[in-house]
Amino acid sequence: YPGVNPVSVEAIQDVIQQGVGYNEISQAIHPIIGKPFLHFHPCMSKELLQSTSK
């Protein structure tokens, strides 16, 4: 949601430093607070956990 969420995939990449891209990160509206947020895409969670646990 451009212009709404101050957190970008690039900011997440800086924090994680594992080359996380748009295939691993999704943006959605939080079901409880109703604000946009970034979350790890469920289809890639196995690969993400393996790469960050090293």
C-alpha positions in Angstrom: 0.0 0.0 0.0 2.2 2.8 -1.3 2.3 5.9 0.9 0.5 4.2 3.8 3.0 1.8 5.4 6.3 3.5 6.4 8.1 0.1 6.5 9.4 -1.2 3.1 10.9 -4.5 2.0 14.2 -2.6 1.7 14.0 -1.7 5.4 13.3 -5.4 6.3 16.3 -6.4 4.2 18.5 -4.1 6.2 17.3 -5.7 9.5 17.5 -9.3 8.4 20.4 -9.0 6.0 19.5 -12.3 4.2 18.4 -11.0 0.9 14.7 -11.1 1.7 12.7 -10.0 -1.4 9.2 -9.5 -2.6 8.6 -13.3 -2.9 9.2 -13.8 0.8 7.4 -10.7 2.2 3.7 -9.8 1.8 1.8 -6.8 2.9 -1.7 -7.0 4.2 -4.2 -5.1 6.4 -3.9 -6.4 10.0 -7.2 -8.1 10.9 -7.4 -6.6 14.4 -5.9 -3.2 14.2 -6.8 -2.5 10.6 -3.4 -1.1 9.6 -1.1 -2.3 6.9 1.8 -4.4 8.0 4.5 -6.6 6.4 4.7 -10.3 7.1 6.7 -13.3 5.9 4.8 -15.1 3.1 3.6 -18.5 4.4 4.7 -20.3 1.2 8.3 -19.4 1.8 8.5 -19.8 5.6 10.5 -23.0 5.5 13.2 -21.5 3.3 13.3 -18.3 5.3 13.7 -20.2 8.6 16.4 -22.3 7.2 18.4 -19.3 5.8 18.1 -17.2 8.9 19.0 -20.0 11.3 22.5 -20.4 9.9 
